[in-house]
Amino acid sequence: MGVLRCRACVCGLLVCLLLTEWAVPIRGVDPPAEGKSLAVPDLDNGMLVRHKSGVFLTVDGNRLEDLSSEQVAALRLLDEALAALRKPEQRIWSAAVLEVLGRSGDEQALLHVHQVYESDPARRDDVAWALTRLVERGKLRMPDWRVLVRSLKVVEGAQARAVMQALARFRQRANKSAWIRQAILVGLAQDEAGQADAVRLLETWTGKRQGNAEEPVNAQLESWSAWFAKQYPDAPPAQLPKDAPGSRWKLADVQRALGADKEPPNDAEAGWAAFEKAQCAKCHQFGARGEKLGPDLTNVSRRLQRKEILLATLFPAYDLPDEYSSVRVQTRKGIVHAGMMTQVDVKTITIVGADAKPMVIAKSDVEQIQPDATSIMPAGLLEPLTLEEIVALFAYMQHPPEPR
């Protein structure tokens, strides 16, 4: 079979695979069992096979790490076809393809892997995992380091451990508070072994040690959180989000309703109704509707994973983008106004608070302006919604409207 077989043929073959013994459980629940395999349609005698040490391409029974240009092309075509199917039971194989491409170190293979990271947020954790396989081979590339650092926002479990271990092998140190904070947060969500990986990475990045080395690693991570608060007082704290007492919707409940791999149907009218009911439209645009005070959410699903959007909705101050950070303005009369600075001219500054109303303050009345680690976006926006409306809202935001 030629490498350049038409994509329609490949997709047709893969649809058939959904009905074969190769179909596997959803990724994140159970990896493919050792010995499970998947044929590569455009590569003679090419198979993806799960071994103890990971997924590899085999050709005529020979396990490969380095790939030829023909093999890379066939795997890229397979990955595109799998991704187009959007079937949860096939996600594990698309992750396997990325793993094989990433491990190879081939320039075109890595170009594809990086393109997937930028274009498909839902697969960023799988891209990170793929790049850790290349690091395991001793190949340390700065473009991969940057992606691995960025992936700390999305990786969990074993993938998070692999990313932290990979980053600790680079000589490059973190020079941004947000990266250090994210390493602490990832560690706090881990078990003891993962917490130890986080501590090692933080020590590598900062050249410092916090707490007593004889202490349990969870206590050491708490020391890192305390250190971060002192070192970066204007940054959001390095602490995991906590549900507000008495809140109707808890993070775990909403995550369960949305599901890691569910693709609920999009009802545009029900979604927009939920968007308005949650007060999102007061500050955000989606398509041609809504206001422009905050970030435009039209293409938010092309920038962030669903779990990132959920965290930003339930815990607005958890991860504030720099361009939407808040300030506290104290006047000479001692009055403090908090909000996002939207305009500055020669004589006045304008800030927008949680009520979405602009306030103009004369510069001559300003005593001081300080950064504010809180968000003008109010908490509790999902409280008025039913669970069905929350699902409709997130399905709506996953489907950007077509440009007119």
C-alpha positions in Angstrom: 0.0 0.0 0.0 1.3 3.5 -0.9 1.9 6.1 1.7 -0.2 8.6 -0.2 -3.5 6.7 -0.1 -6.4 9.0 0.0 -7.7 10.1 3.4 -11.2 8.9 2.7 -10.0 5.4 2.3 -8.1 5.5 5.6 -11.1 6.9 7.4 -13.2 4.1 6.0 -10.8 1.5 7.3 -10.7 3.1 10.7 -14.5 3.1 10.9 -14.3 -0.6 10.4 -11.8 -0.8 13.2 -14.4 0.5 15.6 -16.2 -2.8 15.2 -13.1 -5.0 15.6 -11.3 -6.6 18.5 -8.9 -3.6 18.4 -11.4 -1.2 20.0 -10.2 -0.4 23.5 -11.4 1.3 26.6 -11.3 5.1 26.8 -8.0 6.6 27.6 -7.6 7.7 31.2 -9.6 4.6 32.3 -7.4 1.8 31.1 -4.5 1.8 28.7 -4.3 -0.8 25.9 -3.3 -4.2 27.3 0.2 -5.4 26.5 0.1 -7.1 23.1 -2.9 -5.1 21.8 -2.2 -3.9 18.3 -3.5 -1.7 15.5 -2.7 -2.0 11.8 -1.3 1.1 10.1 -3.3 1.2 6.9 -0.8 3.0 4.7 2.3 0.9 5.8 2.9 -2.6 4.6 3.0 -5.0 7.6 3.0 -1.9 9.9 1.4 -2.4 13.3 1.2 -0.3 16.5 1.9 -2.7 19.4 1.7 -2.1 23.1 4.7 -3.4 25.0 5.6 -3.1 28.7 7.7 0.0 28.0 5.1 1.7 25.8 3.6 1.7 22.3 5.9 1.0 19.4 5.7 0.7 15.6 6.6 -2.7 14.4 7.2 -3.6 10.7 7.5 -7.2 9.8 7.6 -7.9 13.6 10.6 -5.6 14.2 10.1 -3.0 16.9 11.3 0.5 15.8 12.2 3.7 17.6 13.7 5.6 14.7 11.4 6.1 11.8 11.8 6.6 8.0 10.1 9.4 6.2 7.6 6.9 4.7 6.7 5.6 8.2 6.3 9.1 9.6 4.0 10.0 6.7 1.9 7.0 7.3 1.6 7.6 11.0 0.7 11.3 10.4 -2.1 10.2 8.1 -3.3 7.7 10.6 -3.3 10.3 13.4 -5.3 12.7 11.3 -7.9 10.1 10.5 -8.2 9.0 14.1 -8.6 12.6 15.2 -11.3 13.2 12.6 -13.4 10.3 13.9 -13.7 11.9 17.4 -14.7 8.5 18.8 -13.7 8.2 22.5 -12.7 4.6 22.1 -10.2 5.6 19.5 -8.5 8.4 21.5 -6.2 5.9 23.0 -4.8 4.9 19.6 -4.4 8.5 18.5 -2.4 9.0 21.7 -0.4 5.9 20.8 0.4 7.4 17.4 1.7 10.6 19.0 3.8 8.6 21.4 5.5 6.7 18.5 6.0 10.0 16.5 7.4 11.8 19.6 9.8 9.1 20.6 11.3 8.9 17.1 12.8 12.4 17.2 12.3 12.8 13.5 12.0 16.5 12.5 8.7 16.0 10.5 7.3 13.8 13.2 8.0 16.4 15.9 6.6 19.2 13.7 3.3 17.2 13.6 3.3 16.6 17.3 3.9 20.3 18.1 1.1 21.3 15.6 -1.3 19.0 17.4 -0.5 20.7 20.7 -1.2 24.2 19.2 -4.4 23.2 17.2 -6.1 20.6 19.4 -6.2 21.5 23.2 -8.0 18.3 24.1 -4.8 16.3 23.1 -2.2 18.5 24.8 -1.7 16.0 27.6 -1.1 13.3 25.0 1.4 15.5 23.2 3.3 16.1 26.5 3.4 12.4 27.1 4.8 11.8 23.6 7.6 14.3 24.2 8.6 12.7 27.5 9.4 9.6 25.5 11.9 11.5 23.5 13.5 12.9 26.6 13.8 9.4 28.0 16.1 8.7 25.0 18.3 11.6 26.1 17.3 14.0 23.4 16.7 17.4 25.1 15.3 20.1 22.8 14.3 23.6 23.9 11.1 23.6 21.8 10.0 20.5 23.6 11.0 22.0 27.0 8.6 24.9 26.3 5.7 22.7 25.4 6.3 20.5 28.5 6.3 23.5 30.7 3.1 24.7 29.2 1.6 21.3 29.6 1.8 21.5 33.4 -1.6 23.2 33.2 -3.3 20.1 31.8 -1.4 16.9 32.6 -2.6 14.7 35.5 -1.6 11.4 37.1 1.1 9.4 35.4 1.4 11.9 32.6 2.1 14.7 35.1 4.8 12.6 36.7 6.4 11.8 33.4 6.4 15.6 32.5 8.0 16.6 35.8 10.6 13.9 35.5 11.4 15.0 31.9 11.6 18.7 32.9 14.0 17.9 35.7 16.5 16.4 33.1 16.9 19.8 31.4 19.4 22.3 32.5 17.0 25.1 31.7 15.4 26.7 34.8 12.0 28.3 35.2 12.2 32.1 35.1 8.5 32.8 35.5 6.4 32.7 38.7 3.5 31.1 36.8 5.7 28.1 35.9 6.8 27.6 39.5 3.3 27.9 40.8 2.0 25.4 38.3 4.7 22.8 39.4 3.6 23.3 43.0 -0.1 22.8 42.0 0.6 19.7 40.0 2.5 18.3 42.9 -0.2 19.0 45.4 -2.7 17.0 43.3 -0.3 14.0 43.2 0.3 11.0 45.4 3.5 10.7 47.4 5.6 9.6 44.5 4.3 12.4 42.3 4.8 14.9 45.1 8.5 13.8 45.3 8.8 14.5 41.6 7.4 18.0 42.0 9.8 18.7 44.9 12.8 17.6 42.8 11.7 19.7 39.9 11.2 22.8 42.1 14.7 22.3 43.6 16.1 22.0 40.1 14.4 25.1 38.8 15.1 27.3 41.8 18.4 25.9 43.2 16.7 26.1 46.6 15.3 23.7 49.1 12.2 24.4 51.2 11.4 22.7 54.5 13.3 19.8 56.0 14.4 17.0 53.7 13.4 14.5 56.4 9.8 15.8 56.3 7.1 14.0 54.4 7.0 15.3 50.8 3.5 16.7 51.3 4.9 18.9 54.1 7.7 20.0 51.8 5.2 21.0 49.2 3.3 23.0 51.7 6.6 24.8 52.5 7.0 25.5 48.8 3.5 27.0 48.8 4.4 29.3 51.7 7.6 30.3 50.1 5.8 31.1 46.8 3.4 33.4 48.7 6.3 35.4 50.2 8.4 35.4 47.0 5.5 36.4 44.7 2.9 38.3 46.9 1.1 39.7 43.9 0.6 36.3 42.2 -2.4 34.0 42.8 -1.5 31.6 45.7 0.0 28.2 44.9 -3.0 26.3 46.4 -5.5 23.9 44.9 -9.0 25.4 44.4 -11.6 24.7 47.1 -15.3 24.6 46.7 -17.0 27.5 48.4 -19.0 26.5 51.5 -22.6 26.0 50.7 -22.1 26.1 46.9 -24.7 24.3 44.9 -22.2 22.9 42.3 -19.0 21.3 43.4 -16.0 20.8 41.1 -16.2 17.0 41.3 -19.9 17.0 40.6 -19.6 19.2 37.5 -16.6 17.2 36.2 -18.6 14.0 36.6 -21.5 15.5 34.7 -19.4 16.8 31.8 -17.3 13.6 31.7 -13.7 13.5 30.5 -14.5 12.0 27.1 -18.1 12.8 26.5 -19.1 14.8 23.5 -22.6 16.1 24.3 -24.7 17.3 21.3 -24.7 21.0 20.9 -28.1 22.8 21.2 -27.2 26.4 20.2 -30.3 28.0 21.6 -30.2 26.1 24.9 -26.4 26.9 25.2 -26.9 30.6 24.6 -29.8 30.7 27.1 -27.4 29.1 29.7 -24.7 31.6 28.6 -27.0 34.5 29.4 -28.5 33.0 32.6 -24.9 32.5 34.0 -24.3 36.2 33.3 -21.5 35.4 30.9 -22.9 37.7 28.2 -22.5 40.7 30.4 -18.7 40.7 29.9 -17.9 38.2 27.2 -18.6 37.8 23.5 -19.5 34.5 21.9 -19.8 34.9 18.2 -21.6 38.2 17.4 -23.5 38.2 20.8 -22.4 39.5 24.2 -20.2 42.3 25.5 -16.4 42.9 25.0 -15.3 43.8 28.6 -13.6 40.4 29.2 -11.9 37.9 26.9 -13.8 36.9 23.7 -15.0 33.3 24.3 -15.8 32.5 20.7 -12.8 30.4 20.2 -12.1 29.4 23.8 -12.3 25.7 23.0 -9.5 26.2 20.5 -7.3 27.7 23.2 -8.1 25.8 26.4 -9.2 22.3 27.5 -12.6 21.9 28.9 -11.3 21.3 32.4 -9.4 24.6 32.2 -12.6 26.4 31.2 -14.4 24.8 34.1 -11.8 25.8 36.6 -11.8 29.4 35.3 -15.6 29.4 35.6 -15.9 28.0 39.1 -12.7 29.6 40.5 -12.2 32.9 38.6 -9.1 33.9 40.5 -7.4 30.5 40.2 -5.4 31.3 37.1 -5.6 35.0 36.0 -4.3 35.9 32.5 -1.9 38.9 32.8 -3.9 40.9 30.3 -7.0 40.6 32.5 -5.4 41.1 35.9 -7.1 43.4 38.4 -5.9 46.4 40.3 -6.8 48.1 43.5 -7.0 51.9 43.2 -6.9 53.9 46.5 -8.0 57.5 46.3 -6.7 60.3 48.5 -9.9 60.1 50.5 -9.1 56.4 51.4 -11.7 54.9 49.1 -10.6 51.7 47.4 -11.9 50.6 44.0 -11.1 47.2 42.6 -11.4 46.1 39.0 -9.7 45.7 35.6 -8.0 48.8 34.2 -9.5 49.3 30.7 -8.4 52.8 29.8 -5.8 55.4 30.7 -5.5 58.9 29.4 -3.8 62.1 30.4 -6.2 63.0 33.2 -8.2 59.8 34.1 -8.1 56.1 34.5 -11.1 53.8 33.9 -11.6 50.5 35.7 -14.4 48.0 35.4 -15.5 46.1 38.5 -17.5 43.0 39.1 -20.8 44.8 38.2 -19.4 45.3 34.7 -19.9 49.0 34.9 -17.0 51.4 34.0 -15.8 53.8 36.7 -13.7 56.9 35.7 -11.3 58.2 38.3 -9.3 61.4 38.0 -5.6 60.8 38.2 -5.3 63.8 40.6 -7.5 61.8 43.1 -5.4 58.7 43.0 -3.2 57.9 46.1 -1.8 54.5 44.9 -2.5 51.7 42.5 -1.6 48.1 43.4 -2.0 44.7 41.7 -4.9 42.6 42.9 -4.7 38.8 42.9 -8.5 38.6 42.8 -10.7 38.5 39.7 -13.4 40.9 38.7 -15.3 37.9 37.4 -17.7 37.0 40.2 -17.7 33.4 41.7 -20.9 31.4 41.7 -21.9 32.0 38.1 -23.1 28.4 37.7 -25.2 28.5 40.8 -28.5 29.5 39.1 -28.1 26.8 36.4 -29.4 23.2 36.5 -27.0 20.4 35.7 -28.6 20.1 32.3 -28.0 23.8 31.6 -24.4 23.5 32.7 -23.8 20.6 30.2 -25.6 22.7 27.5 -23.4 25.7 28.3 -20.1 23.7 28.0 -21.3 22.0 24.8 -22.1 25.4 23.4 -18.7 26.8 24.1 -17.1 23.7 22.5 -18.7 24.7 19.1 -17.6 28.1 17.9 -20.2 29.6 15.5 -19.3 29.8 11.8 -18.0 33.3 10.9 -20.4 35.3 8.9 
